Amino acid sequence: MDSPNVINLIRAVYQSLSGKEKDVVDYILKNPQEIIHQTITELADNSNVAEATVFRLCKRLGFRGYQAFKIALAS
């Protein structure tokens, strides 16, 4: 799955996400190139959510975890 597909996937499920998950997605959509260099802790801090929320979002999008999400986003 390449980056445009990841972005399309995010947009497709956006309405079904929780408020906190939307906060993470909003940050990702505004800063996709920065995400690939950030740790899960940095993304959580920048999105004002818990690390568990970021991990849960990645799982909800069909990835094994944050690292797999970042690799798909970067490719």
ABEGO torsion letter per residue (X at the ends): XBAAAAAAAAAAAAAABBAAAAAAAAAAAAAAAAAAABBAAAAAAAAGBBAAAAAAAAAAAGBAEAAAAAAAAAX
